[in-house]
């Protein structure tokens, strides 16, 4: 494994060393999103190909990342961070609305963030799977984070009398599995329907899980 080169310091071309490294890192992630998410995929991409797509040298690559798998890990987290930010923003904007409106809007915000770019769907549901134990652990850890968020929102809804007062952890895991599977299949062309139809069906599933029994 190659060691990372020592990073340069000082200002150059009006930018600090930190700014330059952040810019190069993002260029590599942007190129990876294209190659992993729309091109040959992670397993068929080399460091040299990624550097060429990013317009950087291999020396610059090793100043930012140790391995290509590190790029995959960082990109997977970035795509999830975009989706999480969209959900958190939607939660803030819908505070106080009835259950159906609130969580319908929140889930649409999540789906829009993931599905706005087919490359994000491939990164979230395909490229990360089965790469290594490390990547499997990261994928499951991120899924656990989504489960925690859903359980917290369900508990809050229960306190308002809008949802059944019960343990939602298994239900949340089941729902997130449904989301991942259906969005993956839709993106692959295996589901005959529009994205809006897919989202509406998932929202119905979510509301059915949360709504108190009659």
N, C-alpha and C positions, 0 to 999 in steps of 0.2 A: 504494500500500500504506500503510495507516495505521500510524503509529508507536505503540509501546506507551506508555501513560501512565506517568508516574513512580510507582513503588510507594510507598505510605505506610509510615511507620515508627512505632515506638512501640507501646505496649500499649493495647488497647481491648477492653472486655467480657471482661477476664481473659485475652486471647490476644495473643501477640506478632504483629507484622506478618508474620513468616515463617509462623507458624501459620495466620493468616487467609488468606494467599495460597495456602498448601498446601491448605487446606480448599476455597477457591473453585476452585482448579485441579481438585481431585478431583470436585467437583460438576459441572464442565463435562465431565470425562471420563466420569462416570457417565451424564450426559444424552446424551453422544455415543454411548456404547455402546448405549443404547436407540434413538436415532434412526438411527444408522448400521447397527446390528446387527439391529433388529427393526422399525424404522419405514420411512421413505421412502428411507433409504440416504444415503450421503455426498453423492452428486452432486445429490440433491434437497433437501438441508438447507441452510438459511441460517444466518448468524451470529445473526440475530434469533430464529429458531426455536430454536436451541440455547440461547440465553440465557433464553428463556421457559421452556424445559423444565428448565433448571438453577435457575431462580428468581433470576437475576442480571441485571445491566444490561450493555449493550454496552460501557460504559466499563470495567466490571470484566473483561469478556472480554479487552479489549485490554491490560489490565494483566498478563494471564497468557499470552496467545498473540498472535502477529502475524496469523495467517491461520487459516482453517478447516482447511487442509491440515496445519498444525502440530498441530492437535488430532488429526487422523487419524493422523499419524506417532506422536504420543505414545501414543495408544490402542493402536495396533498393537504397539508395543514393550511396553506394559503387559501385554497378553494373552500375548505370548510370554514375558515375564518370569514370569508366573504358571505357565506350563507348564514353563519351565526350572527353577523352584524346586521344582516337584513331582517332576521327574526327578532333580534333585540329592539331594533328600530320600530318594527311593526307592533311589538308588544307595548312599547311606549306610546305609540300613536293611537292605539285602540283601547287604552285603559278606560275602564268604566262602561264599555259597550257590552251588550248581551253576549252570551257564550257563543252562539252560532256566528255572529258577525265578527267577534274578536278572533276566534281561532280559525275561522275561514280566511280572514285577511292575513293572519300570521302565517298559515301554511302556504297561502298563495305567494307570500313574500319569499318563503324558503324555495318553493318550486321555481319561481322566477329567477332567483339567484343561480340555482343549479342549471336550469334548462335554458337560460338566456344564451348559453354557449355550449354546443354539443361536446366541446373538448372538456368542459368541466364535468359533464356526466361521465365521460369515459375515465377521467382521472379519479372520480369519486367511487365508481362502482366496478371498474374493470382493471385498470392498470396497476392498482395497489394490491390486488388480491394474489396471494400465493407467491409473492416475490421472495420473501424471507421471513423468518420468525419475528424479526424486528419490525417489519412492515405490518405483519398480521397483528402484532401487539399494538402498534400505533393505530391501526384501523379500528380495532376493538375498543381501545381507550377513547377514541373520538366518538365512537358510537355510544359508549357509556356516558360521555358528557351530554349527548343529546337526550339520552334516557333520563339523566338527572334533571335536565331542564324541563322535559315534559312532565316528570313527576312533581316537580315544584309547582308548575302551572296547574296541574290537576289538583294538588292539595289546596292551592289558593281558590280554585273554582269550588271545591267542596266546602270551604269555609263560607263562601258566598251562597251556598245552597244550590249551586248550578250543576254540581257533579256529585256522584255517589262518594261517600266517605269510605274509601278502601285503599289498599295497597295497589298502586298502578304500575309497579316495576315490570311485571311480566307483560302486562298489556302494552306498556310503552315499548318494550323490546319487540313484541309482535308487530306493533304498528310500524316501527322504524324498519323492520325487516320487509314489511309490505311496501313501504315507500321505496326502499332501495331496489327491490325486485321489479316493481311495476315501472319505475322511471327508467331503469336499465332496459327492460324489455321494450318500452315505448321508444326509447332512443335507438334501439337496434331494429326497429320496424316490425317487431313481433306483436304489437298491440295495435289494433285497428281503431284509432280514435285520435282526436286532437289533444294537445296538451291540456287545454281547458277541461275537456271531458275527463282526462286522467286525474287532474287536480280535484275536480268536483267529486269524483268517486272517493278519493282519499280523504277529502274533507268530511264526507258522509261517514266514513269509517271512524275518523277521529271523534266526531260528535257522538256517534253511537257508543264509543268507549267511555266518554265522559258523562253522558246524560244519565241522571238518576233513573232507576227502574220505576216504571209506572206503579 
